[in-house]
């Protein structure tokens, strides 16, 4: 092998991170979904927040995934992470999305339009009532 030994993945990851409001944000080399990544070898990439969690805290228990408590996908601060089941991760993400919202993504006032709550498997889904009615009208017209 020629050249110097490559720096460890955690060192390369943290070199790209900047501290902002307690988060360690990686702003370059992000995957299309917004998560940080770090190369290992020529063809393999690891997810940055998993690398940081396993380096600073512990191995991720089997069957669990990492939830960003800070809700920032590009944060690699391991103390902003919590190993949880997929269902719990999705529940938390859903709650964070709707908590305190006044309007839906299309701008409907949620107080006027209301919110429809539906059960989808283990997940409770909330839908803006005005968007739900509009989508149903489009489906019936088609």
C-alpha positions in Angstrom: 0.0 0.0 0.0 1.4 3.3 -1.0 1.1 6.6 0.8 0.1 7.5 4.3 -2.4 5.4 6.3 -5.9 6.9 5.9 -7.3 8.8 8.8 -10.0 7.1 10.9 -13.6 7.6 9.7 -14.5 9.5 12.9 -11.7 11.9 12.4 -12.7 12.6 8.8 -16.4 13.0 9.9 -15.7 15.4 12.7 -13.3 17.5 10.5 -16.4 18.3 8.4 -18.6 19.2 11.4 -19.3 22.7 12.8 -20.9 23.4 16.2 -24.2 25.2 15.9 -26.7 25.5 18.8 -25.2 22.4 20.4 -25.5 20.3 17.2 -22.4 19.1 15.3 -23.6 19.8 11.8 -22.0 18.3 8.7 -22.7 20.5 5.8 -20.7 18.8 3.0 -20.8 15.3 1.6 -24.4 14.7 2.6 -26.5 11.9 1.1 -29.5 13.0 -1.0 -31.7 12.3 2.1 -29.8 14.9 4.1 -27.9 12.5 6.4 -24.1 12.8 6.7 -21.9 10.1 5.3 -18.3 9.1 5.5 -16.3 7.0 3.0 -14.7 3.8 4.1 -12.6 2.4 1.3 -13.3 3.2 -2.3 -16.9 2.0 -2.6 -18.4 1.9 0.8 -20.0 4.8 2.8 -21.2 4.8 6.4 -23.9 6.9 7.9 -22.2 9.7 9.9 -24.5 9.8 12.9 -24.2 6.0 13.4 -20.4 6.3 13.2 -20.4 9.0 15.9 -22.8 7.2 18.2 -20.9 3.9 18.0 -17.5 5.7 18.6 -18.6 7.9 21.5 -21.5 6.0 23.2 -21.8 2.3 22.3 -22.8 -0.2 19.6 -26.4 0.3 18.4 -28.5 -2.6 19.8 -29.8 -5.1 17.2 -33.3 -4.1 16.0 -32.9 -0.5 17.0 -32.2 2.6 14.9 -30.9 6.0 15.9 -33.4 8.9 16.4 -32.1 12.4 16.2 -33.6 14.1 19.3 -32.6 17.5 17.8 -34.5 16.7 14.6 -31.5 17.6 12.4 -30.5 14.9 10.0 -27.0 16.2 9.5 -26.2 16.4 13.2 -23.5 14.0 14.4 -23.5 14.9 18.1 -24.0 11.5 19.7 -25.7 13.0 22.8 -28.5 14.2 20.5 -29.3 10.6 19.6 -31.4 7.9 21.1 -31.6 4.2 20.0 -35.2 3.4 19.5 -37.4 1.0 17.4 -38.4 2.0 13.9 -42.1 2.5 15.1 -41.0 4.8 17.9 -38.7 6.8 15.6 -41.6 7.3 13.1 -44.0 8.2 16.0 -41.6 10.9 17.3 -41.0 12.2 13.8 -44.7 12.5 13.2 -45.4 14.2 16.5 -42.6 16.7 15.8 -44.0 17.4 12.4 -47.5 18.3 13.7 -46.8 19.7 17.2 -47.7 23.4 17.4 -48.5 23.8 13.6 -51.0 26.4 12.6 -51.1 25.6 8.9 -50.6 22.5 6.7 -48.0 22.3 3.9 -50.6 23.8 1.5 -51.4 26.7 3.8 -54.8 25.7 5.1 -55.5 27.0 8.6 -55.6 23.9 10.7 -58.0 25.5 13.2 -60.5 26.1 10.4 -59.9 23.0 8.3 -59.4 20.6 11.2 -57.2 17.5 11.3 -58.3 14.0 10.5 -56.7 11.3 12.6 -56.4 7.8 11.0 -54.8 4.6 12.3 -52.4 3.1 9.8 -51.1 -0.1 11.4 -49.2 0.9 14.5 -48.9 4.5 13.4 -51.5 7.2 14.0 -51.6 9.5 10.9 -52.8 13.1 10.9 -54.1 14.7 7.7 -55.3 18.2 7.1 -59.1 17.8 6.6 -59.2 20.3 3.7 -56.3 18.5 1.9 -58.1 15.2 2.5 -61.3 16.5 1.0 -59.5 18.0 -2.0 -57.6 14.7 -2.7 -60.8 12.7 -2.4 -62.5 15.1 -5.0 -59.6 14.6 -7.4 -59.8 10.8 -7.0 -63.5 10.7 -7.6 -63.3 13.0 -10.7 -60.5 10.9 -12.2 
